[in-house]
Amino acid sequence: MMKVQINAFHFVMQEQGIPVEDWLTHISINGSNGKVMGIDLNEKVDGEMSDPKKAISQEEAVAALLKKYPLQLRYILQEEGKASLVYTLPMLFDAKIDALTRRTSFF
């Protein structure tokens, strides 16, 4: 049986240099013969995009997120029975900040 290499290309729409979440275009191409195997296009957005100049500052956004989703101090078990003490945002994603070294980590 012959293996077919499929090359996948992903494009993200941007509005004023800002990525539009969930607006992705996927194109799959057969690497052996160059034929298009599939195209997945998203629907057009109706209406206007908000002006990014009217957005709140990053500091205001961080404060609002931390108010709604406060950091939680936790122990994370590591290899060989060691435990790290980290601050985490468990409701949003799995990123953590080491409570002792201030390094950000993805465990």
Secondary structure, 3 states (H helix, E strand, C coil): CCCCCEEEEEEEEEECCEEEEEEEEEEEEECCCCCEEEEECCCCCCCCCCCHHHCCCHHHHHHHHHHHCCCEEEEEECHHHCEEEEEECCCCCCEEEECCCCCEEEC
